[in-house]
Amino acid sequence: MARDLAFLAHLNELLEPLGSISSKIMFGGHGIYCNGIIMGLVVDRAFYLKVDEQTKPLFAKVGCKPFVYETKTKTVEMSYWSVPDEAMESADQMLPWARLAYASAIRKAEPIPKRKSS
């Protein structure tokens, strides 16, 4: 548990220049949020960033891999990909990847319905 907290603290330091970073426990790991929008996952102390059709080729080009999990009947590939190893070393190296992920997350985010005025 303490190792997980240290890992999450490290991610927070790497991502902090991007915006307000938070995490929530989910799916046996953690969801990583920037400004309230999910943009990453932590599973088994591995960090994955959100991709879409625009950004997936950039991650693939440098050897990143998708997060996959097995069900009883199939293998499921999520729209979250690993980051280059060097990105885990400094915010300067993480931020270009995090910006791509945040942009992907914004494109995929569901609009929040407006409340009706009374």
N, CA, C and O atoms as CSV, one atom per row, in Angstrom:
chain,resi,resn,atom,element,x,y,z
A,1,MET,N,N,0.820,-1.204,0.000
A,1,MET,CA,C,0.000,0.000,0.000
A,1,MET,C,C,0.856,1.256,0.000
A,1,MET,O,O,0.595,2.186,-0.764
A,2,ALA,N,N,1.878,1.291,0.853
A,2,ALA,CA,C,2.757,2.469,0.909
A,2,ALA,C,C,3.475,2.654,-0.415
A,2,ALA,O,O,3.702,3.783,-0.850
A,3,ARG,N,N,3.839,1.528,-1.070
A,3,ARG,CA,C,4.492,1.615,-2.383
A,3,ARG,C,C,3.550,2.217,-3.405
A,3,ARG,O,O,3.969,3.017,-4.241
A,4,ASP,N,N,2.264,1.836,-3.345
A,4,ASP,CA,C,1.284,2.404,-4.264
A,4,ASP,C,C,1.137,3.903,-4.041
A,4,ASP,O,O,1.056,4.675,-4.996
A,5,LEU,N,N,1.103,4.311,-2.779
A,5,LEU,CA,C,0.982,5.737,-2.473
A,5,LEU,C,C,2.210,6.502,-2.960
A,5,LEU,O,O,2.081,7.616,-3.468
A,6,ALA,N,N,3.393,5.919,-2.811
A,6,ALA,CA,C,4.613,6.563,-3.293
A,6,ALA,C,C,4.587,6.676,-4.819
A,6,ALA,O,O,5.002,7.694,-5.375
A,7,PHE,N,N,4.097,5.628,-5.498
A,7,PHE,CA,C,4.005,5.651,-6.951
A,7,PHE,C,C,3.020,6.732,-7.402
A,7,PHE,O,O,3.308,7.480,-8.336
A,8,LEU,N,N,1.866,6.818,-6.746
A,8,LEU,CA,C,0.876,7.842,-7.077
A,8,LEU,C,C,1.422,9.244,-6.810
A,8,LEU,O,O,1.158,10.167,-7.581
A,9,ALA,N,N,2.177,9.411,-5.728
A,9,ALA,CA,C,2.792,10.714,-5.434
A,9,ALA,C,C,3.787,11.092,-6.525
A,9,ALA,O,O,3.855,12.250,-6.937
A,10,HIS,N,N,4.558,10.111,-6.992
A,10,HIS,CA,C,5.507,10.353,-8.076
A,10,HIS,C,C,4.769,10.789,-9.347
A,10,HIS,O,O,5.186,11.740,-10.009
A,11,LEU,N,N,3.686,10.102,-9.688
A,11,LEU,CA,C,2.890,10.490,-10.858
A,11,LEU,C,C,2.333,11.896,-10.706
A,11,LEU,O,O,2.311,12.671,-11.662
A,12,ASN,N,N,1.885,12.217,-9.507
A,12,ASN,CA,C,1.352,13.554,-9.262
A,12,ASN,C,C,2.416,14.621,-9.544
A,12,ASN,O,O,2.121,15.654,-10.146
A,13,GLU,N,N,3.646,14.367,-9.110
A,13,GLU,CA,C,4.740,15.305,-9.376
A,13,GLU,C,C,5.005,15.439,-10.874
A,13,GLU,O,O,5.231,16.542,-11.373
A,14,LEU,N,N,4.976,14.314,-11.588
A,14,LEU,CA,C,5.230,14.340,-13.027
A,14,LEU,C,C,4.132,15.076,-13.787
A,14,LEU,O,O,4.409,15.770,-14.766
A,15,LEU,N,N,2.888,14.925,-13.339
A,15,LEU,CA,C,1.743,15.460,-14.069
A,15,LEU,C,C,1.280,16.829,-13.604
A,15,LEU,O,O,0.521,17.497,-14.306
A,16,GLU,N,N,1.724,17.253,-12.437
A,16,GLU,CA,C,1.242,18.496,-11.825
A,16,GLU,C,C,1.293,19.718,-12.746
A,16,GLU,O,O,0.369,20.530,-12.705
A,17,PRO,N,N,2.332,19.888,-13.575
A,17,PRO,CA,C,2.339,21.062,-14.457
A,17,PRO,C,C,1.180,21.093,-15.452
A,17,PRO,O,O,0.886,22.142,-16.025
A,18,LEU,N,N,0.522,19.956,-15.659
A,18,LEU,CA,C,-0.588,19.878,-16.607
A,18,LEU,C,C,-1.879,20.465,-16.048
A,18,LEU,O,O,-2.696,20.999,-16.798
A,19,GLY,N,N,-2.064,20.368,-14.736
A,19,GLY,CA,C,-3.306,20.851,-14.135
A,19,GLY,C,C,-3.521,20.218,-12.777
A,19,GLY,O,O,-2.584,19.710,-12.162
A,20,SER,N,N,-4.758,20.250,-12.311
A,20,SER,CA,C,-5.115,19.674,-11.013
A,20,SER,C,C,-5.218,18.156,-11.146
A,20,SER,O,O,-6.121,17.650,-11.813
A,21,ILE,N,N,-4.295,17.431,-10.514
A,21,ILE,CA,C,-4.207,15.981,-10.635
A,21,ILE,C,C,-4.823,15.312,-9.411
A,21,ILE,O,O,-4.574,15.722,-8.277
A,22,SER,N,N,-5.629,14.277,-9.651
A,22,SER,CA,C,-6.209,13.495,-8.566
A,22,SER,C,C,-6.290,12.039,-9.008
A,22,SER,O,O,-6.109,11.724,-10.184
A,23,SER,N,N,-6.564,11.159,-8.054
A,23,SER,CA,C,-6.716,9.746,-8.387
A,23,SER,C,C,-7.877,9.162,-7.601
A,23,SER,O,O,-8.223,9.635,-6.519
A,24,LYS,N,N,-8.471,8.117,-8.175
A,24,LYS,CA,C,-9.560,7.391,-7.528
A,24,LYS,C,C,-9.312,5.905,-7.720
A,24,LYS,O,O,-8.870,5.471,-8.783
A,25,ILE,N,N,-9.601,5.129,-6.680
A,25,ILE,CA,C,-9.477,3.681,-6.780
A,25,ILE,C,C,-10.561,3.162,-7.724
A,25,ILE,O,O,-11.736,3.508,-7.601
A,26,MET,N,N,-10.133,2.322,-8.669
A,26,MET,CA,C,-11.080,1.727,-9.607
A,26,MET,C,C,-10.461,0.521,-10.297
A,26,MET,O,O,-9.251,0.495,-10.524
A,27,PHE,N,N,-11.256,-0.463,-10.627
A,27,PHE,CA,C,-10.838,-1.625,-11.411
A,27,PHE,C,C,-9.585,-2.312,-10.868
A,27,PHE,O,O,-8.776,-2.809,-11.651
A,28,GLY,N,N,-9.412,-2.348,-9.588
A,28,GLY,CA,C,-8.224,-2.975,-9.025
A,28,GLY,C,C,-6.980,-2.112,-9.160
A,28,GLY,O,O,-5.874,-2.575,-8.879
A,29,GLY,N,N,-7.142,-0.881,-9.580
A,29,GLY,CA,C,-6.032,0.061,-9.733
A,29,GLY,C,C,-6.504,1.453,-9.363
A,29,GLY,O,O,-7.292,1.630,-8.434
A,30,HIS,N,N,-6.017,2.431,-10.092
A,30,HIS,CA,C,-6.409,3.814,-9.862
A,30,HIS,C,C,-6.670,4.512,-11.185
A,30,HIS,O,O,-5.962,4.294,-12.168
A,31,GLY,N,N,-7.686,5.347,-11.197
A,31,GLY,CA,C,-7.905,6.259,-12.315
A,31,GLY,C,C,-7.160,7.546,-12.013
A,31,GLY,O,O,-7.204,8.036,-10.885
A,32,ILE,N,N,-6.479,8.098,-13.004
A,32,ILE,CA,C,-5.752,9.359,-12.837
A,32,ILE,C,C,-6.509,10.443,-13.595
A,32,ILE,O,O,-6.789,10.315,-14.787
A,33,TYR,N,N,-6.830,11.503,-12.878
A,33,TYR,CA,C,-7.647,12.579,-13.426
A,33,TYR,C,C,-6.848,13.878,-13.495
A,33,TYR,O,O,-6.021,14.171,-12.632
A,34,CYS,N,N,-7.120,14.644,-14.546
A,34,CYS,CA,C,-6.584,15.998,-14.655
A,34,CYS,C,C,-7.766,16.929,-14.836
A,34,CYS,O,O,-8.560,16.775,-15.764
A,35,ASN,N,N,-7.875,17.891,-13.944
A,35,ASN,CA,C,-8.989,18.837,-13.983
A,35,ASN,C,C,-10.336,18.113,-14.049
A,35,ASN,O,O,-11.263,18.562,-14.722
A,36,GLY,N,N,-10.426,16.977,-13.335
A,36,GLY,CA,C,-11.671,16.236,-13.233
A,36,GLY,C,C,-11.959,15.281,-14.379
A,36,GLY,O,O,-13.006,14.635,-14.383
A,37,ILE,N,N,-11.061,15.172,-15.354
A,37,ILE,CA,C,-11.266,14.293,-16.511
A,37,ILE,C,C,-10.277,13.142,-16.433
A,37,ILE,O,O,-9.077,13.364,-16.277
A,38,ILE,N,N,-10.774,11.909,-16.540
A,38,ILE,CA,C,-9.879,10.760,-16.463
A,38,ILE,C,C,-8.978,10.734,-17.701
A,38,ILE,O,O,-9.446,10.822,-18.836
A,39,MET,N,N,-7.682,10.610,-17.447
A,39,MET,CA,C,-6.714,10.607,-18.546
A,39,MET,C,C,-5.690,9.495,-18.419
A,39,MET,O,O,-4.855,9.317,-19.306
A,40,GLY,N,N,-5.743,8.740,-17.319
A,40,GLY,CA,C,-4.768,7.678,-17.131
A,40,GLY,C,C,-5.249,6.613,-16.175
A,40,GLY,O,O,-6.225,6.792,-15.447
A,41,LEU,N,N,-4.534,5.491,-16.194
A,41,LEU,CA,C,-4.803,4.379,-15.293
A,41,LEU,C,C,-3.494,3.914,-14.681
A,41,LEU,O,O,-2.445,3.963,-15.323
A,42,VAL,N,N,-3.560,3.466,-13.441
A,42,VAL,CA,C,-2.445,2.780,-12.808
A,42,VAL,C,C,-2.946,1.385,-12.456
A,42,VAL,O,O,-3.912,1.226,-11.710
A,43,VAL,N,N,-2.272,0.378,-13.006
A,43,VAL,CA,C,-2.610,-1.012,-12.733
A,43,VAL,C,C,-1.307,-1.749,-12.483
A,43,VAL,O,O,-0.403,-1.721,-13.318
A,44,ASP,N,N,-1.210,-2.410,-11.334
A,44,ASP,CA,C,0.006,-3.151,-10.975
A,44,ASP,C,C,1.258,-2.284,-11.121
A,44,ASP,O,O,2.258,-2.709,-11.700
A,45,ARG,N,N,1.187,-1.089,-10.597
A,45,ARG,CA,C,2.311,-0.137,-10.619
A,45,ARG,C,C,2.804,0.174,-12.027
A,45,ARG,O,O,3.972,0.514,-12.214
A,46,ALA,N,N,1.931,0.062,-13.006
A,46,ALA,CA,C,2.236,0.481,-14.375
A,46,ALA,C,C,1.279,1.619,-14.718
A,46,ALA,O,O,0.112,1.594,-14.328
A,47,PHE,N,N,1.776,2.618,-15.451
A,47,PHE,CA,C,0.987,3.803,-15.788
A,47,PHE,C,C,0.622,3.774,-17.263
A,47,PHE,O,O,1.470,3.539,-18.125
A,48,TYR,N,N,-0.651,4.017,-17.539
A,48,TYR,CA,C,-1.179,4.031,-18.898
A,48,TYR,C,C,-1.901,5.352,-19.120
A,48,TYR,O,O,-2.608,5.841,-18.239
A,49,LEU,N,N,-1.719,5.923,-20.300
A,49,LEU,CA,C,-2.368,7.182,-20.656
A,49,LEU,C,C,-3.438,6.955,-21.722
A,49,LEU,O,O,-3.333,6.044,-22.543
A,50,LYS,N,N,-4.456,7.792,-21.693
A,50,LYS,CA,C,-5.567,7.732,-22.644
A,50,LYS,C,C,-5.071,8.005,-24.057
A,50,LYS,O,O,-4.288,8.928,-24.280
A,51,VAL,N,N,-5.531,7.197,-25.012
A,51,VAL,CA,C,-5.247,7.423,-26.421
A,51,VAL,C,C,-6.552,7.404,-27.201
A,51,VAL,O,O,-7.571,6.908,-26.722
A,52,ASP,N,N,-6.503,7.949,-28.400
A,52,ASP,CA,C,-7.615,7.836,-29.341
A,52,ASP,C,C,-6.999,7.623,-30.717
A,52,ASP,O,O,-5.788,7.431,-30.829
A,53,GLU,N,N,-7.799,7.653,-31.744
A,53,GLU,CA,C,-7.283,7.377,-33.087
A,53,GLU,C,C,-6.215,8.388,-33.518
A,53,GLU,O,O,-5.335,8.050,-34.309
A,54,GLN,N,N,-6.281,9.604,-33.016
A,54,GLN,CA,C,-5.275,10.620,-33.363
A,54,GLN,C,C,-3.936,10.375,-32.676
A,54,GLN,O,O,-2.883,10.623,-33.264
A,55,THR,N,N,-3.969,9.896,-31.445
A,55,THR,CA,C,-2.735,9.799,-30.660
A,55,THR,C,C,-2.150,8.391,-30.574
A,55,THR,O,O,-0.959,8.238,-30.304
A,56,LYS,N,N,-2.962,7.368,-30.798
A,56,LYS,CA,C,-2.480,5.988,-30.689
A,56,LYS,C,C,-1.239,5.731,-31.557
A,56,LYS,O,O,-0.303,5.090,-31.078
A,57,PRO,N,N,-1.191,6.200,-32.806
A,57,PRO,CA,C,0.005,5.947,-33.623
A,57,PRO,C,C,1.287,6.538,-33.028
A,57,PRO,O,O,2.366,5.972,-33.206
A,58,LEU,N,N,1.182,7.656,-32.334
A,58,LEU,CA,C,2.365,8.279,-31.713
A,58,LEU,C,C,2.906,7.401,-30.588
A,58,LEU,O,O,4.119,7.252,-30.444
A,59,PHE,N,N,2.012,6.824,-29.795
A,59,PHE,CA,C,2.418,5.932,-28.716
A,59,PHE,C,C,3.007,4.641,-29.298
A,59,PHE,O,O,4.029,4.145,-28.822
A,60,ALA,N,N,2.353,4.106,-30.329
A,60,ALA,CA,C,2.823,2.852,-30.945
A,60,ALA,C,C,4.208,3.039,-31.569
A,60,ALA,O,O,5.049,2.143,-31.500
A,61,LYS,N,N,4.440,4.193,-32.171
A,61,LYS,CA,C,5.701,4.458,-32.872
A,61,LYS,C,C,6.915,4.346,-31.947
A,61,LYS,O,O,7.999,3.962,-32.386
A,62,VAL,N,N,6.733,4.681,-30.674
A,62,VAL,CA,C,7.864,4.634,-29.725
A,62,VAL,C,C,7.851,3.363,-28.866
A,62,VAL,O,O,8.592,3.265,-27.888
A,63,GLY,N,N,7.009,2.394,-29.233
A,63,GLY,CA,C,7.031,1.101,-28.563
A,63,GLY,C,C,6.119,0.946,-27.368
A,63,GLY,O,O,6.214,-0.049,-26.650
A,64,CYS,N,N,5.240,1.900,-27.135
A,64,CYS,CA,C,4.290,1.767,-26.030
A,64,CYS,C,C,3.281,0.673,-26.377
A,64,CYS,O,O,3.079,0.347,-27.547
A,65,LYS,N,N,2.656,0.118,-25.348
A,65,LYS,CA,C,1.723,-1.006,-25.523
A,65,LYS,C,C,0.387,-0.693,-24.851
A,65,LYS,O,O,0.342,0.040,-23.863
A,66,PRO,N,N,-0.702,-1.251,-25.388
A,66,PRO,CA,C,-2.012,-1.012,-24.775
A,66,PRO,C,C,-2.183,-1.802,-23.490
A,66,PRO,O,O,-1.557,-2.843,-23.289
A,67,PHE,N,N,-3.046,-1.283,-22.623
A,67,PHE,CA,C,-3.473,-2.041,-21.453
A,67,PHE,C,C,-4.523,-3.029,-21.931
A,67,PHE,O,O,-5.508,-2.639,-22.559
A,68,VAL,N,N,-4.316,-4.309,-21.636
A,68,VAL,CA,C,-5.271,-5.346,-22.015
A,68,VAL,C,C,-5.628,-6.165,-20.780
A,68,VAL,O,O,-4.835,-6.296,-19.847
A,69,TYR,N,N,-6.822,-6.703,-20.797
A,69,TYR,CA,C,-7.221,-7.622,-19.739
A,69,TYR,C,C,-8.010,-8.760,-20.363
A,69,TYR,O,O,-8.550,-8.642,-21.463
A,70,GLU,N,N,-8.059,-9.849,-19.639
A,70,GLU,CA,C,-8.726,-11.060,-20.108
A,70,GLU,C,C,-10.071,-11.227,-19.416
A,70,GLU,O,O,-10.190,-11.026,-18.207
A,71,THR,N,N,-11.080,-11.596,-20.192
A,71,THR,CA,C,-12.338,-12.051,-19.620
A,71,THR,C,C,-12.372,-13.566,-19.822
A,71,THR,O,O,-11.401,-14.147,-20.306
A,72,LYS,N,N,-13.452,-14.190,-19.466
A,72,LYS,CA,C,-13.557,-15.639,-19.663
A,72,LYS,C,C,-13.557,-16.009,-21.145
A,72,LYS,O,O,-13.169,-17.117,-21.515
A,73,THR,N,N,-13.990,-15.082,-21.982
A,73,THR,CA,C,-14.163,-15.414,-23.397
A,73,THR,C,C,-13.288,-14.628,-24.378
A,73,THR,O,O,-13.198,-14.995,-25.549
A,74,LYS,N,N,-12.641,-13.548,-23.911
A,74,LYS,CA,C,-11.879,-12.751,-24.871
A,74,LYS,C,C,-10.827,-11.883,-24.187
A,74,LYS,O,O,-10.803,-11.741,-22.964
A,75,THR,N,N,-9.968,-11.314,-25.012
A,75,THR,CA,C,-8.984,-10.329,-24.569
A,75,THR,C,C,-9.512,-8.952,-24.957
A,75,THR,O,O,-9.924,-8.741,-26.097
A,76,VAL,N,N,-9.499,-8.023,-24.018
A,76,VAL,CA,C,-10.027,-6.685,-24.252
A,76,VAL,C,C,-8.872,-5.678,-24.220
A,76,VAL,O,O,-8.120,-5.607,-23.248
A,77,GLU,N,N,-8.750,-4.907,-25.296
A,77,GLU,CA,C,-7.746,-3.835,-25.350
A,77,GLU,C,C,-8.424,-2.520,-25.002
A,77,GLU,O,O,-9.398,-2.117,-25.637
A,78,MET,N,N,-7.890,-1.862,-23.983
A,78,MET,CA,C,-8.437,-0.582,-23.542
A,78,MET,C,C,-7.798,0.560,-24.338
A,78,MET,O,O,-6.796,0.362,-25.025
A,79,SER,N,N,-8.375,1.728,-24.241
A,79,SER,CA,C,-7.838,2.903,-24.931
A,79,SER,C,C,-6.846,3.652,-24.038
A,79,SER,O,O,-6.809,4.882,-24.018
A,80,TYR,N,N,-6.044,2.881,-23.301
A,80,TYR,CA,C,-4.983,3.406,-22.451
A,80,TYR,C,C,-3.704,2.665,-22.816
A,80,TYR,O,O,-3.690,1.436,-22.893
A,81,TRP,N,N,-2.625,3.419,-23.041
A,81,TRP,CA,C,-1.355,2.824,-23.466
A,81,TRP,C,C,-0.256,3.201,-22.489
A,81,TRP,O,O,-0.305,4.245,-21.838
A,82,SER,N,N,0.737,2.327,-22.403
A,82,SER,CA,C,1.898,2.594,-21.547
A,82,SER,C,C,2.625,3.847,-22.043
A,82,SER,O,O,2.396,4.323,-23.154
A,83,VAL,N,N,3.496,4.357,-21.195
A,83,VAL,CA,C,4.304,5.529,-21.559
A,83,VAL,C,C,5.747,5.078,-21.791
A,83,VAL,O,O,6.161,4.040,-21.274
A,84,PRO,N,N,6.509,5.845,-22.559
A,84,PRO,CA,C,7.926,5.499,-22.702
A,84,PRO,C,C,8.612,5.512,-21.334
A,84,PRO,O,O,8.274,6.329,-20.478
A,85,ASP,N,N,9.570,4.613,-21.129
A,85,ASP,CA,C,10.255,4.507,-19.837
A,85,ASP,C,C,10.812,5.844,-19.368
A,85,ASP,O,O,10.701,6.189,-18.192
A,86,GLU,N,N,11.410,6.597,-20.286
A,86,GLU,CA,C,12.039,7.864,-19.890
A,86,GLU,C,C,11.015,8.900,-19.412
A,86,GLU,O,O,11.369,9.836,-18.694
A,87,ALA,N,N,9.747,8.736,-19.807
A,87,ALA,CA,C,8.716,9.675,-19.358
A,87,ALA,C,C,8.473,9.579,-17.861
A,87,ALA,O,O,7.989,10.528,-17.245
A,88,MET,N,N,8.807,8.438,-17.273
A,88,MET,CA,C,8.618,8.265,-15.829
A,88,MET,C,C,9.726,8.936,-15.026
A,88,MET,O,O,9.667,8.955,-13.797
A,89,GLU,N,N,10.735,9.485,-15.697
A,89,GLU,CA,C,11.883,10.067,-15.010
A,89,GLU,C,C,11.745,11.548,-14.693
A,89,GLU,O,O,12.334,12.025,-13.723
A,90,SER,N,N,10.974,12.292,-15.496
A,90,SER,CA,C,10.862,13.730,-15.234
A,90,SER,C,C,9.587,14.294,-15.838
A,90,SER,O,O,9.046,13.750,-16.801
A,91,ALA,N,N,9.118,15.383,-15.264
A,91,ALA,CA,C,7.933,16.054,-15.790
A,91,ALA,C,C,8.179,16.528,-17.217
A,91,ALA,O,O,7.278,16.459,-18.054
A,92,ASP,N,N,9.389,17.008,-17.505
A,92,ASP,CA,C,9.692,17.481,-18.857
A,92,ASP,C,C,9.502,16.385,-19.898
A,92,ASP,O,O,9.052,16.650,-21.012
A,93,GLN,N,N,9.845,15.158,-19.532
A,93,GLN,CA,C,9.696,14.049,-20.469
A,93,GLN,C,C,8.285,13.469,-20.463
A,93,GLN,O,O,7.851,12.890,-21.459
A,94,MET,N,N,7.569,13.617,-19.357
A,94,MET,CA,C,6.201,13.107,-19.261
A,94,MET,C,C,5.191,14.047,-19.920
A,94,MET,O,O,4.231,13.587,-20.538
A,95,LEU,N,N,5.400,15.351,-19.793
A,95,LEU,CA,C,4.370,16.303,-20.216
A,95,LEU,C,C,3.934,16.188,-21.669
A,95,LEU,O,O,2.735,16.299,-21.926
A,96,PRO,N,N,4.816,15.974,-22.634
A,96,PRO,CA,C,4.302,15.834,-24.007
A,96,PRO,C,C,3.310,14.677,-24.143
A,96,PRO,O,O,2.308,14.796,-24.849
A,97,TRP,N,N,3.589,13.560,-23.470
A,97,TRP,CA,C,2.694,12.406,-23.518
A,97,TRP,C,C,1.412,12.687,-22.751
A,97,TRP,O,O,0.323,12.330,-23.199
A,98,ALA,N,N,1.543,13.323,-21.602
A,98,ALA,CA,C,0.371,13.654,-20.794
A,98,ALA,C,C,-0.541,14.640,-21.525
A,98,ALA,O,O,-1.764,14.538,-21.434
A,99,ARG,N,N,0.044,15.587,-22.242
A,99,ARG,CA,C,-0.777,16.539,-23.015
A,99,ARG,C,C,-1.567,15.820,-24.109
A,99,ARG,O,O,-2.734,16.129,-24.350
A,100,LEU,N,N,-0.913,14.850,-24.770
A,100,LEU,CA,C,-1.623,14.060,-25.781
A,100,LEU,C,C,-2.789,13.300,-25.147
A,100,LEU,O,O,-3.887,13.256,-25.701
A,101,ALA,N,N,-2.536,12.704,-23.981
A,101,ALA,CA,C,-3.573,11.942,-23.286
A,101,ALA,C,C,-4.717,12.843,-22.836
A,101,ALA,O,O,-5.887,12.485,-22.971
A,102,TYR,N,N,-4.379,13.998,-22.309
A,102,TYR,CA,C,-5.414,14.925,-21.842
A,102,TYR,C,C,-6.268,15.388,-23.020
A,102,TYR,O,O,-7.490,15.482,-22.901
A,103,ALA,N,N,-5.635,15.677,-24.152
A,103,ALA,CA,C,-6.384,16.079,-25.344
A,103,ALA,C,C,-7.310,14.946,-25.798
A,103,ALA,O,O,-8.455,15.194,-26.174
A,104,SER,N,N,-6.815,13.706,-25.764
A,104,SER,CA,C,-7.653,12.549,-26.110
A,104,SER,C,C,-8.826,12.430,-25.149
A,104,SER,O,O,-9.959,12.182,-25.562
A,105,ALA,N,N,-8.546,12.607,-23.876
A,105,ALA,CA,C,-9.588,12.495,-22.849
A,105,ALA,C,C,-10.651,13.570,-23.041
A,105,ALA,O,O,-11.842,13.302,-22.882
A,106,ILE,N,N,-10.233,14.769,-23.377
A,106,ILE,CA,C,-11.197,15.853,-23.603
A,106,ILE,C,C,-12.067,15.531,-24.817
A,106,ILE,O,O,-13.277,15.753,-24.795
A,107,ARG,N,N,-11.446,15.008,-25.875
A,107,ARG,CA,C,-12.228,14.658,-27.067
A,107,ARG,C,C,-13.257,13.569,-26.767
A,107,ARG,O,O,-14.335,13.550,-27.362
A,108,LYS,N,N,-12.926,12.657,-25.839
A,108,LYS,CA,C,-13.825,11.550,-25.509
A,108,LYS,C,C,-14.791,11.866,-24.372
A,108,LYS,O,O,-15.757,11.132,-24.165
A,109,ALA,N,N,-14.547,12.931,-23.645
A,109,ALA,CA,C,-15.352,13.241,-22.458
A,109,ALA,C,C,-16.801,13.514,-22.851
A,109,ALA,O,O,-17.099,14.169,-23.849
A,110,GLU,N,N,-17.656,12.992,-22.036
A,110,GLU,CA,C,-19.082,13.249,-22.218
A,110,GLU,C,C,-19.384,14.663,-21.737
A,110,GLU,O,O,-18.934,15.059,-20.662
A,111,PRO,N,N,-20.131,15.416,-22.509
A,111,PRO,CA,C,-20.511,16.744,-22.015
A,111,PRO,C,C,-21.386,16.609,-20.768
A,111,PRO,O,O,-22.247,15.732,-20.694
A,112,ILE,N,N,-21.161,17.469,-19.812
A,112,ILE,CA,C,-21.958,17.461,-18.590
A,112,ILE,C,C,-23.261,18.185,-18.878
A,112,ILE,O,O,-23.252,19.336,-19.315
A,113,PRO,N,N,-24.401,17.506,-18.632
A,113,PRO,CA,C,-25.684,18.158,-18.916
A,113,PRO,C,C,-25.854,19.400,-18.053
A,113,PRO,O,O,-25.509,19.412,-16.871
A,114,LYS,N,N,-26.389,20.434,-18.666
A,114,LYS,CA,C,-26.649,21.681,-17.924
A,114,LYS,C,C,-27.901,21.509,-17.095
A,114,LYS,O,O,-28.883,20.907,-17.529
A,115,ARG,N,N,-27.844,22.055,-15.884
A,115,ARG,CA,C,-29.013,22.019,-15.004
A,115,ARG,C,C,-30.021,23.044,-15.494
A,115,ARG,O,O,-29.673,24.125,-15.971
A,116,LYS,N,N,-31.270,22.664,-15.357
A,116,LYS,CA,C,-32.336,23.602,-15.718
A,116,LYS,C,C,-32.440,24.654,-14.617
A,116,LYS,O,O,-32.383,24.337,-13.429
A,117,SER,N,N,-32.592,25.899,-15.029
A,117,SER,CA,C,-32.783,26.972,-14.046
A,117,SER,C,C,-34.182,26.892,-13.491
A,117,SER,O,O,-35.138,26.588,-14.205
A,118,SER,N,N,-34.290,27.172,-12.189
A,118,SER,CA,C,-35.623,27.164,-11.593
A,118,SER,C,C,-36.231,28.528,-11.657
A,118,SER,O,O,-37.358,28.723,-11.203
